[in-house]
Amino acid sequence: MILSDKTIKRMLDERSLVIEPLTDEQIQPASVDIRLGNTFSIVGDTPSGIITLGSRIEYTTITTDTYLILPGQFVLATTMEYFELPDDLTAFVEGRSSLGRMGLFIQNAGWVDPGFKGEITLELFNANRCAIELKAGRRVGQLVFAKMDDHALNPYNGKYQGQKGATGSRVFLDTDNDT
């Protein structure tokens, strides 16, 4: 079941769902608008020119209110908002159609697990031939919340729990690296 604005507001009032900071204008009929934070991370170059899944990836991270994403560039960004989801609620991350029509693709693997706490790292890609100026505080997408049929037996407590800022990949911590 997708949550309505009425249910989202009730959960926020009860503090069973936490979104901070949040304005009333961000709450839509069936979603909450998310805004761009001010932290951006770019994958660093490797001596071999190859990124492996079993090795730590180095990033260059900057904090700025304005970021120019170049044509064909990939950058990690973060939401302005910090979230705490209860263990019976999940969320889908959707980019804004208005930005997609400019060639800016916004994703985060599209899913927020029940029990997640932290800012959401967004993966941005500029598919346009022109650079796109990004401004912290601008709406870049929305979260659509879905109520689960029951509480999760194992709410999220993974390697990104509590993340703040544009958080790079921690795939090297996966337990299946030996395979």
C-alpha positions as CSV (number, residue, x, y, z in Angstrom):
1,M,0.0,0.0,0.0
2,I,1.4,3.4,-1.0
3,L,1.1,6.0,1.8
4,S,-1.1,9.1,1.3
5,D,-0.1,12.6,2.4
6,K,-2.5,12.2,5.4
7,T,-0.7,9.0,6.6
8,I,2.7,10.5,6.0
9,K,1.8,13.6,8.1
10,R,0.4,11.4,10.9
11,M,3.5,9.3,11.0
12,L,5.7,12.4,11.0
13,D,3.7,13.9,13.9
14,E,4.0,10.6,15.8
15,R,7.7,10.5,15.0
16,S,7.3,6.9,13.7
17,L,8.7,8.3,10.4
18,V,11.5,10.9,10.7
19,I,12.4,13.3,7.8
20,E,14.5,16.4,8.8
21,P,14.5,19.1,7.7
22,L,11.1,19.1,6.1
23,T,8.7,21.7,4.9
24,D,4.9,21.3,4.4
25,E,5.3,22.0,0.7
26,Q,7.5,18.9,0.3
27,I,4.6,16.6,1.2
28,Q,2.8,15.6,-2.0
29,P,-0.4,13.6,-2.3
30,A,1.5,10.2,-2.4
31,S,5.1,11.1,-1.9
32,V,7.6,13.5,-0.2
33,D,9.9,15.7,-2.3
34,I,13.6,15.3,-1.7
35,R,16.1,18.1,-2.1
36,L,19.7,18.1,-3.1
37,G,22.3,18.4,-0.3
38,N,25.6,20.2,-0.6
39,T,28.0,17.2,-0.7
40,F,29.3,15.7,-4.0
41,S,31.7,12.8,-4.5
42,I,33.6,11.8,-7.6
43,V,35.2,8.4,-8.1
44,G,39.0,8.8,-8.1
45,D,41.3,7.5,-10.8
46,T,43.1,4.2,-10.2
47,P,46.6,3.5,-11.5
48,S,45.3,0.6,-13.6
49,G,42.2,2.4,-14.8
50,I,40.1,-0.5,-13.4
51,I,37.8,-0.5,-10.5
52,T,37.4,-3.9,-8.8
53,L,34.6,-4.9,-6.5
54,G,36.9,-6.3,-3.9
55,S,39.0,-3.1,-3.3
56,R,38.2,0.1,-1.6
57,I,37.3,2.9,-4.0
58,E,38.7,6.3,-3.4
59,Y,36.6,9.4,-3.9
60,T,37.1,13.1,-4.0
61,T,34.4,14.8,-1.9
62,I,33.6,18.4,-2.0
63,T,31.0,20.5,-0.1
64,T,29.5,23.3,-2.1
65,D,26.1,24.9,-2.7
66,T,26.6,24.9,-6.5
67,Y,28.0,22.0,-8.6
68,L,28.5,22.0,-12.3
69,I,27.9,18.4,-13.6
70,L,29.7,18.1,-16.9
71,P,28.4,16.2,-20.0
72,G,28.8,12.4,-19.5
73,Q,29.9,12.9,-15.8
74,F,28.9,10.6,-13.0
75,V,28.8,12.1,-9.5
76,L,27.4,11.0,-6.1
77,A,25.3,13.5,-4.2
78,T,23.2,13.4,-1.1
79,T,19.8,14.5,0.0
80,M,19.4,17.5,2.2
81,E,17.0,15.4,4.4
82,Y,17.9,12.8,7.0
83,F,15.5,9.9,7.2
84,E,14.5,7.2,9.8
85,L,12.2,4.6,8.5
86,P,10.3,2.2,10.8
87,D,10.7,-1.5,10.3
88,D,7.4,-1.9,8.5
89,L,7.9,0.8,5.9
90,T,10.0,0.9,2.7
91,A,10.5,3.7,0.1
92,F,11.1,4.0,-3.6
93,V,13.4,6.9,-4.8
94,E,12.2,8.5,-8.0
95,G,14.0,11.3,-9.9
96,R,12.0,14.4,-11.1
97,S,10.7,14.1,-14.6
98,S,11.5,17.8,-15.2
99,L,15.2,17.0,-14.6
100,G,15.2,13.8,-16.6
101,R,14.0,15.8,-19.5
102,M,17.1,17.9,-19.3
103,G,19.3,14.7,-19.4
104,L,20.0,14.5,-15.7
105,F,19.4,11.0,-14.4
106,I,18.9,10.7,-10.7
107,Q,18.9,7.3,-9.0
108,N,20.0,5.6,-5.8
109,A,19.4,2.0,-6.7
110,G,15.8,3.1,-6.3
111,W,15.1,1.5,-2.9
112,V,15.2,2.4,0.8
113,D,15.0,-0.6,3.2
114,P,12.8,-0.7,6.3
115,G,14.8,0.4,9.3
116,F,17.2,2.6,7.3
117,K,18.5,5.7,9.0
118,G,20.6,8.4,7.3
119,E,20.8,10.7,4.3
120,I,20.2,9.1,0.9
121,T,23.1,9.0,-1.5
122,L,22.0,9.8,-5.0
123,E,23.8,8.7,-8.2
124,L,23.7,11.5,-10.8
125,F,24.6,11.2,-14.5
126,N,24.5,14.0,-17.0
127,A,23.4,12.5,-20.4
128,N,23.2,16.0,-22.0
129,R,25.7,17.6,-24.3
130,C,25.7,20.6,-22.0
131,A,26.8,21.0,-18.4
132,I,24.0,21.3,-15.9
133,E,24.2,23.6,-12.8
134,L,23.0,21.9,-9.6
135,K,22.0,23.9,-6.6
136,A,21.8,22.6,-3.0
137,G,18.2,22.9,-1.7
138,R,16.6,22.3,-5.1
139,R,14.0,19.5,-5.4
140,V,15.6,16.6,-7.3
141,G,13.1,13.7,-6.7
142,Q,10.6,12.2,-4.4
143,L,10.2,9.3,-2.0
144,V,7.2,7.1,-2.4
145,F,6.5,5.2,0.8
146,A,5.0,1.7,0.9
147,K,3.6,0.0,4.0
148,M,4.8,-3.6,4.3
149,D,2.4,-6.4,5.3
150,D,4.3,-7.0,8.5
151,H,7.4,-5.8,10.4
152,A,10.7,-6.9,8.9
153,L,12.4,-9.7,10.8
154,N,15.7,-8.1,10.0
155,P,15.3,-4.4,9.5
156,Y,18.2,-2.7,7.7
157,N,21.4,-2.5,9.6
158,G,23.9,-2.6,6.8
159,K,27.1,-0.9,5.7
160,Y,25.3,2.4,4.9
161,Q,23.3,2.7,8.1
162,G,23.6,6.3,9.5
163,Q,25.4,7.6,6.4
164,K,25.7,11.4,5.9
165,G,26.9,13.1,2.9
166,A,27.6,11.6,-0.6
167,T,28.7,8.2,0.5
168,G,30.8,6.1,-1.8
169,S,30.4,2.4,-2.6
170,R,31.3,0.0,0.2
171,V,30.9,-3.1,-2.1
172,F,34.4,-4.2,-1.0
173,L,32.8,-5.0,2.4
174,D,30.5,-7.6,0.9
175,T,30.9,-11.1,2.2
176,D,30.7,-12.7,-1.3
177,N,33.9,-11.1,-2.4
178,D,35.7,-14.5,-2.5
179,T,33.4,-15.8,-5.2
